[in-house]
C-alpha cells in the first residue's frame, strides 16, 4: 500500500511539475506560446470539443455545479467528522455505533484524500493547456499596430458616426415583432459558425473544427453578472446567455467561438465577433455585430468631447437604443423575481473575479481590455480605407 501510495503522489507531482514548466515557458517565450496555439492547441481543442459537443447541454456548467457541490460536501464533512471524533472519544453512549460510523467516515475521508488531488491536478492540466498558456501568445498584428498608434479625435469621431449610422440603418431593416423586438428565423448557431469560417481566409487560426454554441441553463444568473457569454476552458465550449436580448446573441456566439480557437484576449475576441457578424450574409448578424461594439465606441467618443459637441453629431435612434438593451424591463423583473442573491452583489463579485483573472494572466488593464476593441476596429477600417468623412 505504501508503494502504491507513493506512486500515486509521484505521478501527481510529475504532472504538476510538467504543468509548471509549460506555464513558465509560456510566460517567458511568446514564440513557445505561438507555436503551441498554432500547432498543438487546435488538435486538443478539436478532439476535446468534439466530445463535449456530443451533448446538447453545457458540460462546463455541469462541471461547475459539481465542483461547487463537491467543495461544500468536503467542508461540511470535515466539520462534521471532526465534531463526531471529538464527541465519540469522550462519550460511552455511542458504543459499537461509534466504531461502525468511524469506519464509514474513514472510507469517505480516504476517498476525499485520493479524489481531491486528482480533481485539482486535472483542473490545473486543462486550465494550463486551454487557458493560461494562451494569454502569452503574440497579439494580432493589427493589435500591435493599434497599440503603437495614438488616434486623434477626428478619427474616433469618424468611426463613431459611421457605426451609429450603420446601426440606425440596419435597425429599420431587421424584422421586428408587434412588440418591437427583433425576430430571428433560422439556425443561429450554424450561422455563427458559418460567419466565423467566412473570415478564416484572412485569419487562418479561425479555420478548422467549430464547437456548437450552447445556451446556459443558469442564464438568469448570468444576467445578474451582466455577462453575455462564457468560454469554458475545462469543457472547450462556447456558452451564451439565453435570457439576454436576442440582438446580442449572434455577436456573443462569435466572440466565444473565437476563444475556442485560441484567441483568449477579450479585445481580439470582440474584434472577431464584430468582423464575423458584419461580414455575414444574415442581416440580424450584421446588426448584432455593430450593436456589439456600439457602446465601446460611443462611450469613448462621449468621454472625449463636450456635451454640446456630442449632441451635434448623428444621434442613436430610439429603436437602436431599445434593441441595444442588455435585457428589457420585463426581463429584469423576471430575473429579479427568481434571484437568490441581489444583482448588485453578484455583479460586483463577477467584476472582481473577471478583473483579477485577467490581471493574474498578464492583462494589466483587466476588464477594461474589452474596450480595446475600439483601436482594433479603427486600425482595421483605416487599413481597408472604409472610413470617410461624410459630414
C-alpha positions as CSV (number, residue, x, y, z in Angstrom):
1,X,0.0,0.0,0.0
2,X,2.8,2.4,0.8
3,X,4.4,1.7,-2.6
4,X,1.2,2.2,-4.4
5,X,0.5,5.4,-2.4
6,X,4.0,6.7,-3.2
7,X,3.5,6.0,-6.9
8,X,0.2,7.9,-6.8
9,X,1.8,11.0,-5.3
10,X,4.8,10.8,-7.5
11,X,2.5,10.8,-10.6
12,X,0.6,13.8,-9.3
13,X,3.9,15.6,-8.6
14,X,5.3,14.8,-12.1
15,X,2.1,16.1,-13.8
16,X,2.0,19.3,-11.8
17,X,5.7,19.8,-12.4
18,X,5.2,19.5,-16.2
19,X,2.3,22.0,-15.9
20,X,4.7,24.4,-14.1
21,X,7.3,24.0,-16.8
22,X,4.6,24.6,-19.5
23,X,3.4,27.8,-17.8
24,X,6.9,29.1,-17.2
25,X,7.8,28.6,-20.8
26,X,4.6,30.3,-21.9
27,X,5.3,33.3,-19.7
28,X,8.9,33.8,-20.8
29,X,8.6,32.9,-24.5
30,X,5.8,34.2,-26.8
31,X,7.4,32.1,-29.6
32,X,6.7,29.0,-27.5
33,X,3.1,30.1,-26.9
34,X,2.6,30.9,-30.5
35,X,3.9,27.5,-31.6
36,X,1.6,25.8,-29.1
37,X,-1.6,27.7,-30.1
38,X,-0.9,27.3,-33.8
39,X,0.1,23.6,-33.9
40,X,-0.9,21.8,-30.7
41,X,-3.9,23.6,-29.3
42,X,-6.1,23.0,-32.4
43,X,-5.6,19.3,-32.0
44,X,-6.5,19.3,-28.3
45,X,-9.5,21.6,-28.8
46,X,-10.7,19.7,-31.8
47,X,-10.7,16.3,-30.0
48,X,-12.0,17.6,-26.7
49,X,-14.5,19.9,-28.4
50,X,-15.9,17.1,-30.4
51,X,-16.5,15.0,-27.2
52,X,-18.3,17.8,-25.3
53,X,-20.3,18.7,-28.4
54,X,-21.9,15.3,-28.4
55,X,-24.4,16.5,-25.8
56,X,-26.8,19.4,-26.1
57,X,-26.3,20.9,-22.7
58,X,-23.3,22.9,-21.3
59,X,-20.8,20.3,-19.9
60,X,-18.8,23.2,-18.4
61,X,-21.8,24.4,-16.4
62,X,-22.5,20.9,-15.0
63,X,-18.8,20.7,-14.1
64,X,-19.0,24.0,-12.2
65,X,-22.1,22.8,-10.3
66,X,-20.3,19.5,-9.4
67,X,-17.2,21.3,-8.2
68,X,-19.2,23.7,-6.0
69,X,-21.2,20.8,-4.6
70,X,-18.0,18.8,-4.0
71,X,-16.3,21.7,-2.2
72,X,-19.4,22.2,0.0
73,X,-19.6,18.5,0.8
74,X,-15.9,18.3,1.7
75,X,-16.2,21.3,4.0
76,X,-19.3,20.0,5.7
77,X,-17.8,16.5,6.0
78,X,-14.6,17.7,7.6
79,X,-16.5,19.8,10.2
80,X,-19.0,17.0,11.0
81,X,-16.3,14.4,11.1
82,X,-14.2,16.5,13.5
83,X,-17.2,17.0,15.8
84,X,-18.0,13.3,15.7
85,X,-14.5,12.3,16.6
86,X,-14.3,14.8,19.4
87,X,-17.7,13.7,20.8
88,X,-17.1,10.0,20.3
89,X,-13.9,9.8,22.2
90,X,-15.5,11.3,25.3
91,X,-18.8,9.6,25.1
92,X,-19.5,6.0,26.0
93,X,-23.1,6.2,24.9
94,X,-22.3,5.5,21.3
95,X,-20.7,2.2,22.0
96,X,-20.4,0.0,18.9
97,X,-22.1,2.6,16.8
98,X,-19.0,4.8,17.2
99,X,-16.8,2.2,15.5
100,X,-19.3,1.5,12.7
101,X,-19.7,5.1,11.9
102,X,-16.0,5.7,12.2
103,X,-15.3,3.1,9.5
104,X,-17.8,4.8,7.2
105,X,-16.2,8.2,7.9
106,X,-12.7,6.8,7.4
107,X,-13.8,5.5,4.0
108,X,-15.2,8.8,3.0
109,X,-12.1,10.6,4.3
110,X,-9.8,8.3,2.4
111,X,-11.8,8.8,-0.8
112,X,-11.6,12.6,-0.4
113,X,-7.9,12.2,0.2
114,X,-7.5,10.5,-3.2
115,X,-10.1,12.2,-5.3
116,X,-9.3,15.8,-4.3
117,X,-5.7,15.9,-5.6
118,X,-6.8,14.1,-8.8
119,X,-9.5,16.7,-9.4
120,X,-7.1,19.6,-8.7
121,X,-4.4,18.1,-11.0
122,X,-6.9,17.6,-13.8
123,X,-8.1,21.2,-13.4
124,X,-4.5,22.5,-13.5
125,X,-3.7,20.5,-16.6
126,X,-6.8,21.6,-18.5
127,X,-6.6,25.2,-17.5
128,X,-2.9,25.3,-18.4
129,X,-3.5,23.9,-21.9
130,X,-6.8,25.6,-22.7
131,X,-6.4,28.9,-20.9
132,X,-3.3,30.0,-19.1
133,X,-0.8,29.3,-21.9
134,X,-3.0,31.2,-24.4
135,X,-2.6,34.5,-22.5
136,X,1.1,34.7,-23.6
137,X,0.7,34.4,-27.3
138,X,1.7,37.3,-29.5
139,X,-1.1,39.9,-30.1
140,X,-2.6,40.2,-33.5
141,X,-0.6,42.2,-36.0
142,X,-3.4,44.7,-36.2
143,X,-3.5,44.9,-32.4
144,X,0.3,45.6,-32.3
145,X,-0.2,48.4,-34.9
146,X,-3.2,49.8,-33.0
147,X,-1.3,49.9,-29.7
148,X,1.7,51.6,-31.4
149,X,-0.5,54.5,-32.6
150,X,-2.4,57.3,-30.9
151,X,-5.6,58.0,-32.7
152,X,-6.9,61.6,-32.8
153,X,-10.4,62.8,-32.1
154,X,-11.3,63.2,-35.7
155,X,-10.6,59.5,-36.4
156,X,-12.6,58.5,-33.4
157,X,-15.4,60.8,-34.5
158,X,-15.5,59.2,-38.0
159,X,-15.6,55.7,-36.6
160,X,-18.3,56.6,-34.0
161,X,-20.6,58.3,-36.6
162,X,-20.1,55.5,-39.1
163,X,-21.1,52.8,-36.7
164,X,-24.1,54.8,-35.4
165,X,-25.3,55.3,-39.0
166,X,-24.9,51.6,-39.7
167,X,-26.9,50.7,-36.5
168,X,-29.6,53.2,-37.4
169,X,-29.9,51.9,-40.9
170,X,-29.9,48.2,-40.0
171,X,-32.5,48.8,-37.2
172,X,-35.1,49.7,-39.9
173,X,-34.3,46.6,-42.0
174,X,-34.2,43.7,-39.5
175,X,-37.6,42.1,-38.7
176,X,-39.4,43.1,-35.5
177,X,-42.5,41.6,-33.9
178,X,-45.6,43.5,-32.8
179,X,-43.9,44.4,-29.5
180,X,-40.9,45.9,-31.2
181,X,-38.5,43.0,-30.5
182,X,-36.1,41.7,-33.2
183,X,-37.1,38.4,-34.7
184,X,-34.8,35.7,-36.0
185,X,-35.7,32.8,-38.3
186,X,-33.1,30.2,-39.0
187,X,-30.4,28.3,-37.1
188,X,-28.4,31.0,-35.3
189,X,-25.7,28.6,-34.1
190,X,-25.0,27.3,-37.6
191,X,-24.9,30.8,-38.9
192,X,-22.4,31.8,-36.2
193,X,-20.1,29.0,-37.2
194,X,-20.5,29.8,-40.9
195,X,-19.8,33.5,-40.2
196,X,-16.6,32.7,-38.3
197,X,-15.4,30.4,-41.1
198,X,-16.0,33.2,-43.6
199,X,-13.3,35.3,-42.1
200,X,-10.8,32.4,-41.6
201,X,-9.2,33.2,-45.0
202,X,-7.8,36.4,-43.6
203,X,-7.2,34.9,-40.1
204,X,-6.2,31.2,-40.7
205,X,-6.4,30.2,-37.0
206,X,-10.2,30.6,-37.3
207,X,-10.4,27.7,-39.7
208,X,-11.0,24.1,-38.8
209,X,-13.5,22.5,-36.5
210,X,-16.0,24.5,-34.5
211,X,-17.9,23.5,-31.4
212,X,-21.6,24.3,-31.4
213,X,-22.5,27.3,-29.2
214,X,-24.6,26.3,-26.2
215,X,-27.1,28.2,-24.1
216,X,-26.5,28.2,-20.4
217,X,-29.2,26.8,-18.0
218,X,-28.3,29.5,-15.4
219,X,-28.7,32.3,-17.9
220,X,-30.7,34.4,-15.4
221,X,-27.7,34.3,-13.0
222,X,-25.5,35.4,-15.9
223,X,-27.8,38.4,-16.4
224,X,-27.1,39.4,-12.8
225,X,-23.4,39.4,-13.7
226,X,-24.2,41.4,-16.9
227,X,-22.3,38.6,-18.8
228,X,-23.3,37.7,-22.3
229,X,-21.2,34.6,-22.6
230,X,-18.5,32.3,-21.2
231,X,-15.7,30.3,-22.7
232,X,-15.3,27.2,-20.5
233,X,-11.6,26.0,-20.9
234,X,-12.3,22.8,-19.0
235,X,-15.0,21.8,-21.4
236,X,-13.9,23.6,-24.6
237,X,-17.3,25.2,-25.0
238,X,-18.7,28.5,-26.3
239,X,-21.6,29.3,-24.0
240,X,-24.0,32.2,-24.3
241,X,-26.6,33.9,-22.1
242,X,-30.0,32.7,-23.4
243,X,-32.0,35.2,-21.4
244,X,-30.5,38.4,-22.7
245,X,-32.0,40.2,-25.7
246,X,-31.7,38.3,-29.0
247,X,-29.8,41.1,-30.6
248,X,-26.7,40.3,-28.6
249,X,-26.6,36.5,-29.2
250,X,-25.0,36.4,-32.7
251,X,-22.1,38.7,-31.6
252,X,-21.7,36.7,-28.3
253,X,-21.6,33.4,-30.1
254,X,-18.9,34.5,-32.5
255,X,-17.0,36.1,-29.6
256,X,-17.0,32.9,-27.6
257,X,-16.1,30.8,-30.7
258,X,-13.0,33.0,-31.2
259,X,-11.9,31.9,-27.7
260,X,-12.2,28.2,-28.7
261,X,-9.7,28.9,-31.5
262,X,-7.1,30.2,-29.1
263,X,-7.9,33.9,-29.2
264,X,-8.1,34.4,-25.5
265,X,-7.8,38.2,-25.3
266,X,-11.1,39.9,-24.9
267,X,-10.5,42.7,-27.3
268,X,-9.4,40.3,-30.0
269,X,-12.5,38.1,-29.4
270,X,-14.7,41.2,-29.6
271,X,-13.0,42.1,-32.8
272,X,-13.6,38.7,-34.4
273,X,-17.1,38.7,-33.1
274,X,-17.7,42.0,-34.8
275,X,-15.9,41.1,-38.0
276,X,-17.7,37.8,-38.4
277,X,-21.1,39.4,-37.8
278,X,-20.8,42.3,-40.2
279,X,-19.4,40.1,-42.9
280,X,-22.3,37.6,-42.5
281,X,-25.0,37.3,-45.2
282,X,-27.5,37.4,-42.3
283,X,-28.8,40.9,-41.6
284,X,-29.6,40.2,-38.0
285,X,-26.0,39.1,-37.5
286,X,-24.8,42.3,-39.2
287,X,-26.9,44.4,-36.8
288,X,-25.7,42.4,-33.8
289,X,-22.1,43.0,-34.9
290,X,-22.5,46.7,-34.9
291,X,-24.5,46.8,-31.7
292,X,-21.8,44.6,-30.1
293,X,-19.3,47.4,-30.4
294,X,-21.5,50.5,-30.3
295,X,-21.3,51.1,-26.6
296,X,-17.5,50.8,-26.5
297,X,-17.0,53.3,-29.4
298,X,-19.8,55.7,-28.3
299,X,-18.6,55.8,-24.7
300,X,-15.0,56.7,-25.8
301,X,-16.4,59.5,-28.0
302,X,-18.7,60.8,-25.3
303,X,-15.8,61.0,-22.8
304,X,-13.6,62.8,-25.3
305,X,-15.9,65.7,-26.2
306,X,-18.2,68.2,-24.6
307,X,-21.9,67.5,-24.3
308,X,-22.6,70.2,-26.9
309,X,-20.2,68.5,-29.4
310,X,-21.6,65.1,-28.7
311,X,-25.2,66.3,-29.3
312,X,-24.1,67.9,-32.6
313,X,-23.3,64.5,-34.1
314,X,-25.5,61.8,-35.6
315,X,-27.9,60.6,-32.9
316,X,-28.5,57.0,-31.9
317,X,-32.1,56.3,-32.9
318,X,-34.7,55.2,-30.3
319,X,-35.1,51.9,-32.0
320,X,-31.4,51.2,-31.7
321,X,-31.4,52.2,-28.1
322,X,-34.3,49.7,-27.4
323,X,-32.6,46.9,-29.4
324,X,-29.3,47.5,-27.7
325,X,-30.7,46.9,-24.2
326,X,-29.0,44.1,-22.4
327,X,-32.4,43.0,-21.1
328,X,-35.8,44.5,-21.2
329,X,-37.5,45.9,-18.1
330,X,-39.9,42.9,-18.1
331,X,-36.9,40.6,-18.4
332,X,-35.2,42.2,-15.5
333,X,-38.3,41.8,-13.4
334,X,-38.4,38.1,-14.1
335,X,-34.7,37.7,-13.3
336,X,-35.0,39.6,-10.0
337,X,-38.1,37.6,-9.0
338,X,-36.2,34.4,-9.2
339,X,-32.8,35.7,-7.9
340,X,-31.3,34.1,-4.9
341,X,-28.7,36.9,-4.4
342,X,-29.0,40.6,-5.1
343,X,-27.9,41.6,-8.6
344,X,-25.7,44.4,-7.2
345,X,-23.8,41.9,-5.1
346,X,-23.5,39.3,-7.9
347,X,-22.3,41.9,-10.4
348,X,-19.6,43.3,-8.0
349,X,-18.3,39.8,-7.3
350,X,-18.3,38.9,-11.0
351,X,-16.4,42.2,-11.9
352,X,-13.8,41.5,-9.3
353,X,-13.3,37.9,-10.4
354,X,-13.0,38.8,-14.1
355,X,-10.7,41.7,-13.5
356,X,-8.5,39.7,-11.2
357,X,-8.4,36.7,-13.5
358,X,-7.3,38.9,-16.4
359,X,-4.6,40.7,-14.4
360,X,-3.2,37.5,-13.0
361,X,-2.8,36.2,-16.5
362,X,-0.9,39.2,-17.6
363,X,-3.6,41.5,-18.9
364,X,-2.7,44.6,-17.0
365,X,-5.8,46.6,-17.9
366,X,-8.1,43.8,-16.6
367,X,-11.7,44.1,-17.5
368,X,-11.1,47.4,-19.4
369,X,-9.3,45.3,-22.1
370,X,-12.8,44.6,-23.6
371,X,-12.9,48.2,-24.8
372,X,-9.6,48.0,-26.5
373,X,-11.5,46.6,-29.5
374,X,-12.1,50.2,-30.5
375,X,-8.5,50.6,-31.5
376,X,-8.6,47.3,-33.4
377,X,-11.6,48.3,-35.4
378,X,-10.2,51.7,-36.1
379,X,-6.9,50.2,-37.4
380,X,-8.7,47.7,-39.5
381,X,-11.1,50.2,-41.0
382,X,-8.3,52.6,-41.9
383,X,-6.2,49.8,-43.4
384,X,-9.1,48.9,-45.6
385,X,-10.0,52.6,-46.4
386,X,-13.5,52.1,-45.1
387,X,-13.9,55.3,-43.0
388,X,-14.5,58.5,-44.8
389,X,-15.8,61.9,-43.6
390,X,-19.4,62.1,-44.9
391,X,-20.5,65.0,-42.8
